[in-house]
Amino acid sequence: MQKDKIKSKLWAKQQTKIGQKAVFPIVILSLLSSMIAVGLSWCIAQILGIMLVPTLSLSFDVSVFIIAFVLLSIFRAIFIYSEELFAAKIGLQARHRLRKELVQRIMQIGPSILYKQSSGGLTTLIADHVESLDGYFSRWLPASILWFLSPCIILVFIFFVQPWAALIIGLCGLMVPIAQATFGIGAAVAARQQFVAMTRLQARFLDRIQGIATIVLAGRSEGETEKLAKAANELRKRTMKVLRVAFLSSASIDCAMIVAIVLVAMMDVGQFLNHHDTSSVHVTHALFALLIIPEFFAPLRSLALAYQDKAKLSGTAASVVELPEPVLEIIRENQLDHTQPIQVTFEDVSYRWDEKRGNVLNHLSFDIKARDTALLIGASGAGKSTIISMLLGFIKPNQGRILFNNIDISTISYDSLSSVTAWIGQKPVIFAGTIKENILFAKPTATEDELQSAIKFAAIDQYLSSLPKGLDTFIGEGGFGLSGGQAQRISIARAYLKDAPLLLLDEPTAHLDPLTEQDIFKRLVKLAQNRTVILATHSAAGQQLNGLHLRLEHGRLISQERIG
Ligand SMILES: Nc1ncnc2c1ncn2[C@@H]1O[C@H](COP(=O)(O)OP(=O)(O)OP(=O)(O)O)[C@@H](O)[C@H]1O
């Protein structure tokens, strides 16, 4: 826990360091903009002064100040616009960089990440958490530098014009950090709680959407709706608390500003009454000091407004450090020729998912010759899918080695491993898109002829005519709109298109009726020709297939015999 806190602080510090370098142009532009604001206030003070004290017009030409006012306003508009552009660009670049880093890290860890993290949580991290950091980079970081620099510059100008007004404004300004520090602790806690509540709601919502069919079938719709409503209500309460603290914090700045204006105005009026000082110089100086006060407090207000953006960084940091560390690997430099057949060897392989639960695979040793078919047979929980996950490179043995053509697979590059392997799982992975897009996923460069033969091979043509748009029929995520058998045929067409020398089949007929199962097996046997095939099955039809039958029990190889 403590270790995670240190890690998340380090990550946040690193992000701040990267971000601070990027916001340098915004800081410069904003400081220049503050100086222009001083000039603008000076021009307005002179114009008003001339209007209030007619004798002033004898020594100053009002048109000079009007022209200067217009020019400075144009410059200020340009500077503010450029600041906004830079801020948007910095936010965009930071989000792009973070998403790239996180996706790379997840890819490095591989699909095994889903054994420990929910897909809802990962999606929330990459999509929403990273998105919420826009304000940290584009608003909070510049504001955290400018809240001190800009008021100091403005104070120097006021000091030259009315030193005692500078003293009053400076003292009122000092009250703001004290008030902010008081509200800040509450604001940080409220913002962090709101962030956690939002994350929980998003992850829960996504997970429940994915499992909507199970929820409806289990009659849990009302219960789940209630839980979602509770989470949404929690988020509403937390959001209101953040807004309340933000309002109080903003009100404290307004109070300090009003006190400064009143005190400066009273001092000026006092000077006028006591010393009858209505000289033109005094009037314009007094006006200038009053007009510049809102500019003095503006950076402090920006800091208070961006305060909640700061909490989002620590929230995201906590989620980032929860990601498992990618295992440092030896450089995988071996390559396999994907046109050559593959021989698979297990040498004393053991594996445990969890230290406490012990080995799920125990000292497995066997050899599958190139172009041979091997069947992994065993009851549920025997370890068949774990073996397939290892062959796919998702997990690595805790002991022993797996060899492809006598090369340890942990030394073979992922690209090469993927090019020699085709995989069909229990449940076909179908993306939202057309049937054609889903088949071509295995080989986007396939020609029309290749596509047609894949369709024929997998017998997809048998049901195409019953679909409204044939190959261009849109199917939902997870194969929504297709039967289990129809979806599995898409997997077969993909494997056919990929034409890899090693075919891994993990209970491909698990959810099919006997007739469809028979037909799918017929096609798989055809697909197996000239390839090395490893089929995990506990179906009776699967166990009739010819090949090397490897029987597993509680992760141990209890027999191996050749059938047929
Ligand atoms: N991600 C995981 N985390 C922890 N334990 C796991 C995980 N996946 C599988 N196991 C455990 O490993 C053991 C072997 O599971 P595996 O899925 O490999 O068996 P199987 O023979 O393929 O079963 P089935 O035929 O039901 O798919 C089981 O005890 C299971 O509980």
Ligand as a Chemical Component Dictionary entry (heavy atoms), coordinates in Angstrom:
data_LIG
# 
_chem_comp.id                   LIG 
_chem_comp.type                 NON-POLYMER 
_chem_comp.pdbx_formal_charge   0 
_chem_comp.three_letter_code    LIG 
# 
loop_
_chem_comp_atom.comp_id 
_chem_comp_atom.atom_id 
_chem_comp_atom.alt_atom_id 
_chem_comp_atom.type_symbol 
_chem_comp_atom.charge 
_chem_comp_atom.model_Cartn_x 
_chem_comp_atom.model_Cartn_y 
_chem_comp_atom.model_Cartn_z 
_chem_comp_atom.pdbx_ordinal 
LIG N1  N1  N 0 -6.919  -16.496 -14.736 1  
LIG C1  C1  C 0 -6.840  -17.441 -13.800 2  
LIG N2  N2  N 0 -6.506  -17.115 -12.539 3  
LIG C2  C2  C 0 -6.413  -18.036 -11.576 4  
LIG N3  N3  N 0 -6.638  -19.357 -11.768 5  
LIG C3  C3  C 0 -6.990  -19.753 -12.996 6  
LIG C4  C4  C 0 -7.116  -18.828 -14.075 7  
LIG N4  N4  N 0 -7.471  -19.509 -15.189 8  
LIG C5  C5  C 0 -7.575  -20.805 -14.807 9  
LIG N5  N5  N 0 -7.282  -20.953 -13.512 10 
LIG C6  C6  C 0 -7.254  -22.218 -12.741 11 
LIG O1  O1  O 0 -6.376  -23.113 -13.408 12 
LIG C7  C7  C 0 -6.894  -24.419 -13.387 13 
LIG C8  C8  C 0 -6.943  -24.961 -14.825 14 
LIG O2  O2  O 0 -7.881  -24.185 -15.548 15 
LIG P1  P1  P 0 -8.056  -24.331 -17.124 16 
LIG O3  O3  O 0 -8.993  -23.258 -17.572 17 
LIG O4  O4  O 0 -6.729  -24.394 -17.765 18 
LIG O5  O5  O 0 -8.761  -25.741 -17.209 19 
LIG P2  P2  P 0 -9.499  -26.419 -18.458 20 
LIG O6  O6  O 0 -9.051  -27.832 -18.471 21 
LIG O7  O7  O 0 -9.238  -25.631 -19.693 22 
LIG O8  O8  O 0 -10.995 -26.287 -18.025 23 
LIG P3  P3  P 0 -12.278 -26.078 -19.000 24 
LIG O9  O9  O 0 -12.415 -27.312 -19.794 25 
LIG O10 O10 O 0 -13.402 -25.899 -18.033 26 
LIG O11 O11 O 0 -12.019 -24.869 -19.814 27 
LIG C9  C9  C 0 -8.270  -24.357 -12.748 28 
LIG O12 O12 O 0 -8.126  -24.807 -11.417 29 
LIG C10 C10 C 0 -8.619  -22.895 -12.757 30 
LIG O13 O13 O 0 -9.352  -22.539 -11.617 31 
# 
loop_
_chem_comp_bond.comp_id 
_chem_comp_bond.atom_id_1 
_chem_comp_bond.atom_id_2 
_chem_comp_bond.value_order 
_chem_comp_bond.pdbx_ordinal 
LIG N1  C1  SING 1  
LIG C1  N2  SING 2  
LIG C1  C4  DOUB 3  
LIG N2  C2  DOUB 4  
LIG C2  N3  SING 5  
LIG N3  C3  DOUB 6  
LIG C3  C4  SING 7  
LIG C3  N5  SING 8  
LIG C4  N4  SING 9  
LIG N4  C5  DOUB 10 
LIG C5  N5  SING 11 
LIG N5  C6  SING 12 
LIG C6  O1  SING 13 
LIG C6  C10 SING 14 
LIG O1  C7  SING 15 
LIG C7  C8  SING 16 
LIG C7  C9  SING 17 
LIG C8  O2  SING 18 
LIG O2  P1  SING 19 
LIG P1  O3  DOUB 20 
LIG P1  O4  SING 21 
LIG P1  O5  SING 22 
LIG O5  P2  SING 23 
LIG P2  O6  DOUB 24 
LIG P2  O7  SING 25 
LIG P2  O8  SING 26 
LIG O8  P3  SING 27 
LIG P3  O9  DOUB 28 
LIG P3  O10 SING 29 
LIG P3  O11 SING 30 
LIG C9  O12 SING 31 
LIG C9  C10 SING 32 
LIG C10 O13 SING 33 
# 
